[in-house]
């Protein structure tokens, strides 16, 4: 559930600008709806009547005199994170979803909050694998050179068994802070991929991505005191530029994630900490 | 049973109508009502802030007094007495007093 269309409500029930707030409110109550799109004389969307306006307005007022006319639009291709950010920036409770410039639905900020929360790791507060995949797809389709750093904590299962899961969770949170401190929001997106796995999607250059990997390996190794336990990580890096269309992998994102994941396993075996694989080489 | 009959004045509004922001009717309803009972005689101005949501003014008043000045005066006086849930009608009389000096030579 990562696209805004996954959580939107269609505009099957509407209000007319010419009807009273009382009439529209009765319909909202009967259908348990918090918001009605308001359709004007030409069949176009002219506003939204939300439960806020219904509470504030005199029931005798026309809907057109009570609705919110300031509409915020989002394309149907937007992610739930993009739509949620928009509701915060524009201080609105609803956004209207457009498909080829035609309104096709609306999404409540509360629905977006829930959807985003479901895609957020409860322990670390980081986005989950679903967000990582969406972000990778976006960069991929924009033809950007991208690298995925797959970060695996060495022997973490043993840490959990020896010290207990509560300590293990604290280590994960501490590690999150270290990783987050080294990532730059302009270039990198840090996610928790799995139990003891993290991932960073970056549009840095190959050299910079490698350097980031090395820095993270080194910093984690030296962070025994702050983490309360000596921990080490293995980093697999895969990426590059998108190949020409005729050679394109039908599932490029899945392949990229697999490559990076396998690279981190190889790095772990080789005890080297970091291994880089280019997309073409890994094919 | 008592039946009281009296003439319904047309238009039912005198010179101005101040529509409160939370009044039982809004600017569009006021506009449609005035246009129905007194076509082309009134102009409705919607306001962004304050307890008054819209002001309807008889057009001939705007010929005698600039719009911004008239609205400012009306809102200054109205805001003292008009809560935002009322619709208030009013009469405006504009007198132009001319004083001139003439030479009798």
Interface residues (C-beta under 8 A of the other chain):
Chain A: X17 X56 X57 X58 X60 X61 X62 X64 X65 X66
Chain B: X22 X23 X24 X25 X26 X27 X28 X29 X85
